[in-house]
Amino acid sequence: MSGERPRFDAYSYAAVASVYDEIAAFYSLGRIARSKAAGIDAFAPGERVLFAGVGGGADAVEAARRGIRVTAIDLAPAMLARFERRLAGAGLAAETILGDVALHRPATAYDGVDASYFLNLWDAPRARAMLVHLASLVRPGGRIVLADFARPRGGRVCRAIAEAYYRAVDWIAWALGLCELHPILDYHALAAEAGLRIVREHRFPVLLGSDPAFVTIVAERVPACAIAERAARQDAGVVSAASASVGATGSAGSVGAPGAPVVGGPDSSWARASFTLRIRSSSIALPSEGATRASR
């Protein structure tokens, strides 16, 4: 696969458009709808927000009802038609686009992007590439909402239950040609690598325990200058650590590549994110105009 561009257009939900919301509600006991609704609070009336892979779009309709300027994009005509019927039934208006999120290049950056239950179509490398693209569509300081399966955080039993709960639907969706097989995505890692800072998250457990659960994450696009400043501070920390090592042992020791984080040092997580972003952001390129199409 070396040299090949990744495909983002393989998973259209047209075949399940008429029943998708009902299946999601039954499987999650309503938590998927609640997690989507929670994300709307990240946006203010008058802001321009892109709903990537809008699907049936009940959350996008509610956003439009609140005065948010909605742009909805989806690959599946049946999904977009269902959203448009809901929108018309509520007497609301929004911009709708039938096509490919990966090829979408707005003239003006959005104030926010809602990508709830969208990135889980792909494995981590493709999800990372798509999130980097979505972040590029948002103005600095703008927000991205990511609702999805939550990574388990309970004990061994809770983790086993969460894994079984997730894997069952992952295998079924994969068998129906609706997604790739992959573990629950680590959105903290993906956000950092896309130049995003998580500012808020809320979990929605399915039952009484902590797992399984769904989660709504609100992330903010960090200006490039802020990432560069943090990387510079971390580079300075590496130099200081090397100097201290020389003073203590008489040799520089092994301090790693320039820009590598000092474990436990100041801003180590941000340095790791910025360093990873520099080396990974070009590992999977998004398709050029007209090459492929992507949306849920």
Sequence and secondary structure as in RCSB ss.txt:
>XXXX:A:sequence
MSGERPRFDAYSYAAVASVYDEIAAFYSLGRIARSKAAGIDAFAPGERVLFAGVGGGADAVEAARRGIRVTAIDL
APAMLARFERRLAGAGLAAETILGDVALHRPATAYDGVDASYFLNLWDAPRARAMLVHLASLVRPGGRIVLADFA
RPRGGRVCRAIAEAYYRAVDWIAWALGLCELHPILDYHALAAEAGLRIVREHRFPVLLGSDPAFVTIVAERVPAC
AIAERAARQDAGVVSAASASVGATGSAGSVGAPGAPVVGGPDSSWARASFTLRIRSSSIALPSEGATRASR
>XXXX:A:secstr
 TT      S   GGGTTTHHHHHHHHHTTHHHHHHHHHGGGS TT EEEEET TT HHHHHHHHTT EEEEEES
 HHHHHHHHHHHHHTT   EEEES GGG   SS EEEEE TTTGGGS HHHHHHHHHHHHHTEEEEEEEEEEEE 
   S HHHHHHHHHHHHHHHHHHHHTTSS       HHHHHHHTTEEEEEEEEEESSSSS SEEEEEEEEE  HH
HHHHHHHHHHHHHHHHHHHHHHHHSS     STT   TTSTTHHHHHHHHHHHHHTTTS    TTT     
